Amino acid sequence: MKENAFLVEEELLSRLNKGYQRLVENDHVFSGRFSKNLSVIKKFFPDVYDVIEGYEPSEKNVFLESDGALNILFKDTGFTLFSESPFDQIEKKYTSFCSNPLCTTVSLSTDVSDNTRHEYYLSRIHTRIKEVLKTTERKSELPDFAGGVLLFGFDLGYQLVRILDNHHVKHIYIYEENLDLFYYSLFAIDWQWVVDIIEERNSTLHFFLGVDEKQFMNDYVRTLRFNGLYMAAHTYLYMSYSREHIEDVLNEFFNQYVRQIMGWGFFDDGVIGIAQYLSRPKERTRLAVIPDLSIKKQINLANCPLFILGNGPSLDEHIDLIKKHYDDAIIFSCGTTLNTLKKYGIKPDFHVDVERMRHTAEKIEKLGPDYLSGINALTVNVMHPDFYQYFDNSIIGLKPSEPISSIMMLSRIVSVGNRQKLSTMHYSSPIVANLAMSYAELFRFSDVYLIGVDCGFRKLDKHHSKSSGYYNDDGSNSGLFNNNSQLLKRPANFGGQVFTTTLMDTSRVQIELSIVRSKKVNKLFQCYNLSDGVKIEGSTPLREESLLIPDSPSGFKKKVVKHILETFSNAEDASFEGKELLDVVDTFRTISKEFSNILARDFDNEVQIVDAFSEFNSLLMQQYYKGTPFVCELMYGSFVYFANEVVTMIFHNEDDYTDIAKEQIQFFIEFIEEMPSQLENYSNFVDKGNGYLDGLYNF
């Protein structure tokens, strides 16, 4: 053996020699299979072919076991991929997987409600399916018909063949960081057979090869959206290797699982956003725009610290710090933090808010004009029209995946000059700190400090600032925040672990993605986390005593605010009146009939229903390429919620539920048929408020 290589036991050496000899004797078989498979990959998976063509594997010690399976001896460890009997090992792993599979899940709490038409229909579908499932046994084994299988590791493809042999899987995802193992699959299995099975069953097959865990998750979530997010909670996870070898990718998958099951939106919410933007007052409202960086500006925000203040429990610990550097940093307050800051006598430069319902404006109203004078607002285009009256100026950015955002970029409701410059606020949900990070990126701040942006809490009874409205005067919980739901545990910013909710965890993931984006846009960008909450990857944990901020000259803050308003926002033309939505409504009405027709078929079995959902989802995705993305953004969320309910019944229970599924489909068709008239009468959808905060938030 080569120098610095491993010592091979005599028994293994004999096995290798025999395996090499078998491989040589069958070289014509494997070489022919490789050639045919390469042609198949080139035809059906050209992106994979571009990666694998001319690929030179680093592992050369390939041999053929006596049972006819290929095996690999890894030079660095001296271990083989399989045992001496690979097919027996594969069969045992397959049997174990089938008998006790790990499957993604989501638990949606749906109460009977008539608040919106989406809630009206979904709650009744959910209630009906819940009643049906009480009398049936949930499948504990891998079913014959499965929504999806995600393979972490590839086993040269042998396990894929074994699964496809016995199971109809709608979507198959293969993650393999080691390209050698995919490369050798071209010698090991018949890829034409795999493709034939996939096509025959109208399934999909997706590869994530040679990428790290972060790239995998970004690509996987994007692929999942095109296959249908309603499948997110119905995917079985197969581990080809021991957990320690795939620990990083598994942790990334579970830490970012919320990206798959949160933020779906729904139809009525989209119409509310349209109505509220078109009902906004033009006075003191400005549109967030992409700046012309070629124009030299007098102020460089790269040298200006930004404090993003959240209402987390650690805000209380940093009040003196905020006051000390009040004149040296620009201050963003997030949502309810503004009410807390008033109690501490701190007035932010900008207030950030994102929630579209009227109670967002109601909490601002309580603060009074004296305190609010001099504060500018940063928000998105779904905000309630009553919100804007309280601030000197309000900058309005585009919220991603909202129909109003696409309509503004594509239609006549925005003047041509502004339409071409509109800024999308990436990763700006689900909560206000996310939008604050998005504005920090737009404004090109380089030093961002997170204070009270905890995204979690160490103690169950201290989930927000103790001076916030989440607590009564006696320190008891006001009732607005309910932490009785299942809590998650995540690594903490300064060590240990903290509790978090699904919503807060989603915010954490979105902040991390925002940091990645900001660092790409601005090479000087740094994010410092002073909060004693969850660890936010990409940010630097920073204790207060380590913070160094130089003094700023007199009048500094006013100049920065003026610079931001002039550089990153434009007022809409006062003479421009763009409220005509006829083209949008007519387009939506026409395409919605196509959606209804897909679901109106007479289905004979569950497979046909799932195939119809895939066709429905595909038509939604096509709207982006057809120049009508608002159609998808209006319909997508409600469809995902509805389809998730039906496929939950189909995939996870023993009985055939075709007839009951057809009943629920008819319910959703009724909703689709209502949608165009609701969109046409969008002005009725401005939220009227219902006193949501009354008795729950201590002002």
ABEGO torsion letter per residue (X at the ends): XBBGBBBBBAAAAAAAAAAAAAAAAAAAAAAAAAAAAAAAAAAABAAAAAAABGBBBABABBBBBAAGBBBBBBAAAGBBABBABAAAAAAAAAAAAAABBBBBBBBBBBBBBAABAAAAAAAAAAAAAAAAAAABBBBABBBABBABBBBBEAGGGAAAAAAAAABBBABBBBBBABAAAAAAAAAABBAAAAAAAAAAAGBBBBBBBGBBAAAAAAAAAAAAAAAEAAAAAABBBBBABBAAAAAAAAAAAAAAAAAAABGAEBAAAAAAAAAAAAABBABGBBBBBBBBAABBBABBAAABBBBBBBABAAAAAAAAAAAAAAAABBBBBBEAAAAAAAAAGBBBABBBBABABAAAAAAAAAAEAAAABGBBBBBBAABBAAAAAABABBBBBBBBGBAAAAAAAABAABBAAAAAABBBBBGAOABAAAAAAAAAAAAGBABBBBBGBAGEBABAABABBAABAABBAAGBBAGABBAABBBBBBBBAAEEBBBBBAAAAAAAAAAAAAAAAAAAABAABBBBBABBBBBBBGBBBBBAAABBBBBBBBGAAAAAAAAAAAAABBBBBAABBBABAAAAAAAAAAAAAAAAAAAABBBABAAAAAAAAAAAAAAAAAAAAAGBAAAAAAAAAAAAAAAAAAAAAAAABABBAAAAAAAAAAAAAAAAAAAAAAAAAAAAABBAEAGAABGABBX
